[in-house]
Amino acid sequence: MHSLSTLLRTKRGLVSLTINSLAAFGVLGGVVQLYTAVLSPPPIPGAWIVSAVVAISAGWGVYRAYPRSSLTREFQVPDIKIRVNVGDLFDQKTHLAIGFSDTFDTDTSDGIIYPKSLQGQLLGRVFHGDLAGLNRLLDAALKSVKHVQKESRRRKPKGKRVRYPLATVATIRRDKFLYFCIAYTKMGNDLVAQSSIDDLWRSLSELWQEVHRRAHREPISIGLVGSELARIGCVNRESLLKIILLSFVAQSREEVVSRELTVVIHPSDVHHLNMLEIDAFIRSL
């Protein structure tokens, strides 16, 4: 229903529908005229033929212009592919990028990390609730990173207290996949995470560089970072998606990060996006 609304109530949807319908009408009209001129007039009344041509043309226009739930663009230079899919990030059989805070909090108990967030799902679905195991891998990945601050128990009663620089990437491995844990938000002592466009862009740049170093150009997937609890100003989900795609393509033009990036949109976020606009944006990159 949302896709149909996007098609019929947006300028881009109506323009695409009109262009595709008129193109089909022109082709079908030409075929009918050629048939009539070369052969004898059809026994079907002309009004019926016109109605059929209009109906088929309109149907073709809807089919061609209807917003897709999966978008793809392949680039020749650089040799990369980007996808936008509606689905579940953890169903992807690729390396994953997961957004974290600067404290790399992982505990889903006592209101520290929301269990349904991507960090929470990483713990629950990939590590099967093994909090100590996840923290052990994160600590090892962060061992060589100099922390910027250590909070006291009084100032931050819950969660981790060591802060790392924003844009820090802690890369961990679970089975055959890498998980790039990127700190793009600052976790407040009140457990409210905040970020900004500058922080997100810088974090994505560091992420792509780490992916280039570690993933051997293998496919990687990322969710719509900043869309839920990160509080990135008033930026909507569509703008966040465009930032992610633009950042990846820009970095890939300097050095190939990965042969394939998939940005996975949770089904609950689809109604916030105009997939026709996203499709046009991807084609413009």
Sequence and secondary structure as in RCSB ss.txt:
>XXXX:A:sequence
MHSLSTLLRTKRGLVSLTINSLAAFGVLGGVVQLYTAVLSPPPIPGAWIVSAVVAISAGWGVYRAYPRSSLTREF
QVPDIKIRVNVGDLFDQKTHLAIGFSDTFDTDTSDGIIYPKSLQGQLLGRVFHGDLAGLNRLLDAALKSVKHVQK
ESRRRKPKGKRVRYPLATVATIRRDKFLYFCIAYTKMGNDLVAQSSIDDLWRSLSELWQEVHRRAHREPISIGLV
GSELARIGCVNRESLLKIILLSFVAQSREEVVSRELTVVIHPSDVHHLNMLEIDAFIRSL
>XXXX:A:secstr
 HHHHHHHHSHHHHHHHHHHHHHHHHHHHHHHHHHHHHS   SS HHHHHHHHHHHHHHHHHHHHS  SEEEEE 
SSS  EEEEEES GGG SSEEEEEEETT     STTSS TTSHHHHIIIIISTT HHHHHHHHHHHTTTS  SEE
  TTT  SS  EE  TT EEEEEETTEEEEEEEEEEE TTS EEB HHHHHHHHHHHHHHHHHHSTB  EEEE T
TSSSS BTT  HHHHHHHHHHHHHHHHTTS  BSEEEEEE GGGGGG  HHHHHHHHHH 
